[in-house]
Amino acid sequence: MVAQLEKILEMSARPNIVVQILSFEHGAHPASESNFAILELPNQTPGIVYIEGLIGATYLEQAKDLERYNDIFSELQSIALSPADTAHLIADLGRSYRTVK
């Protein structure tokens, strides 16, 4: 576990990677029942939303769907810990795993 946490911290220091933890304290959130990824494509190609859920995978390509999932992602970012607070929490967790043997 320590190695995994250290790797996350290492990767989060890169300028193109943002890591934020969404705390259980917030309870249910707009993405609690599925996983999704917003795929941004090059050369004026519209984005795609990839959704993975209990019934399989779905790709959404309509502009209204992309807008809805971008809004959901923005909401998740706003309720998650900041990147700095996330890094502190991950570092604290790593230290706690090192002390437990």
Buried (B, 14 or more C-beta within 10 A) or exposed (E): EEEEBEEBBEEBEEEEEEBBBBEEEEEEBBBEEEEBEBEEEEEEEEBBBBBEEEEEEEEBEEEEBBEBBBEBBEEBEEBBBEBEEBBEBBEEBBEEBEEEE
